């Protein structure tokens, strides 16, 4: 009976650990002109299991006047 309670406690802890969202970093570098309707952009994402990184970089290709 005691072993069953321990196993249930471990299973509940494991389920809770899987449900918790892992930390992630989101970095946005927005250098596009506000009037540019279609700025160039690069998106990248890396998920290492324990942490995740997302990167967004935008820029304007045409010269600003």
HUKA-V970986 format. One record per pair of residues at least 24 apart in sequence whose C-alpha atoms are under 8 Angstrom apart, sorted by the first residue. I is the first residue (numbers start at 1). J is the second residue. D is the distance in whole Angstrom. If there is no record, write none. Layout:
i;j;d
I;J;D
I;J;D
This chain:
i;j;d
22;49;8
22;50;6
22;51;6
22;52;8
23;50;7
23;51;5
23;52;7
24;51;5
24;52;4
24;53;6
24;54;8
25;51;8
25;52;6
25;53;5
25;54;6
26;53;6
26;54;5
26;55;6
27;53;8
27;54;6
27;55;5
27;56;6
28;55;6
28;56;5
28;57;6
29;55;8
29;56;6
29;57;5
29;58;6
30;56;8
30;57;6
30;58;5
30;59;7
31;57;8
31;58;6
31;59;5
31;60;7
32;58;6
32;59;4
32;60;5
33;59;7
33;60;6
33;64;8
36;60;7
